[in-house]
């Protein structure tokens, strides 16, 4: 009978420890996810600034067309839908702010083997 109690207590202790480990892991994962969101947000801001500079310099140089690669979707890990929407939004804002721009043809270029990015629709 006493051995049974000890065994039961050990099981409860093991279960409690496992639950505590699981909760700790979940908290750690949440922190990692929050950091990832912060990093992606920072990368997106850099991408926005870069696109504005490219569009402005292209317009100032009198370019009529521009091809922009889908930046950020590879090693930087920005989701293709986020990168596509960001790029589209910046070009749209630029064209609204500068209706007399020399840029008439702006194309987004995607690596043909990057299927997730090819499947994104921003419209």
N, C-alpha and C positions, 0 to 999 in steps of 0.2 A: 504494500500500500504506500509506504514512504517513497519507494523507488518510483512509483507511478506519479506521485506529486512532484518529485524532482524532475522527472521527465517532462511533465506538463509545464512546469515553470521554465524549463530550458526552451521548450517550444515557444512559449509566450515571449521569452527574451529574444529568441532568434527572430520571431515574427516582428517584434517591435524594432529590432535593429534593422531588419530589411525595410520596414516602412520608413524609418528615419533616413536610410540610405537613398531610398526612392525619392523622398521629399527633397533631400539635399540635391540629388541629381536634377530634379525638375527645376529647382531654384537656380542651379547653375546654368541649365539650358536656357532659362528665361533671360538671365543676364547676358549670355552669349547672343541670343536673338536680339536683345535690345541694342547691343553693341553693333551687330550686323546692320540693323536698320539705320543706326547713326552713321556708319561707314558708307552705306549705299546713298544716304541723303547727302553726305559730303561729296561723294563722287558725282552725284547728279548736279550739284551746284557748280562743280568744276566743269562738267560737261556743258551746262547752260552758258557759263561765261565763255568757254571756248567757242561754242557755236555763235554767240553774239559777235565775238571778235572776228571769226572767219567770215560771217555774213557782212559785217561792216567793212572789213578790209577788201573783200571781193567787190562790194558796191563802190567803194572809193577808187578801186583800180579799174572800174568800168567793165568788169566781167559781165557777160550776158548769161553764162551758164555756170553751174557749180555741181560737182558730185561730192557728196558727203558720206563717208563710210559709217556703218552702224557701230560707233565706238562704245566701249564699255561692256559689251555683251559677252566678250571672251574671258580673258583672265581676270578682269575686274569684277565679274560676276553680277553685273547689273541685269535684272530680268529684261528680256527682250521687249516685253510689253511696256515697261517703264522707259527704256531707252527710246523706243519708237515714239511713244507719246510725247516725251520730252523734246525730241528732235522736231517732230511735227509742230508742237506748240511754239517753239522758238522761231521756226521759219514763218509760221502764221503771224506771230506778234511782229516780227521784223517787217513782213510785207504790209501789215496794217499800219505800222508806224512810218514806213517809207514807201508810199504808193508809187513814187516816181523813181524807184530804184532801177539800176541798169540790169539787175538780175531778173531774168525772165523764165529761166529753166533751172530748177533745183531738183536734183535727184538724190535719193538715198540709196547707197550701194550696200548690198548684203552679200557676204561670202556664200556662194551657191551650195556649199555643203553644210551650212548652219541652218538646219531644218527648223528648229524652234523659232529663230528670228524670222525666217521666211514665212512662217505661219501667222505672225502677228498682224493684226489689223487695227489701225488707229482710227478708223472712221466709224 
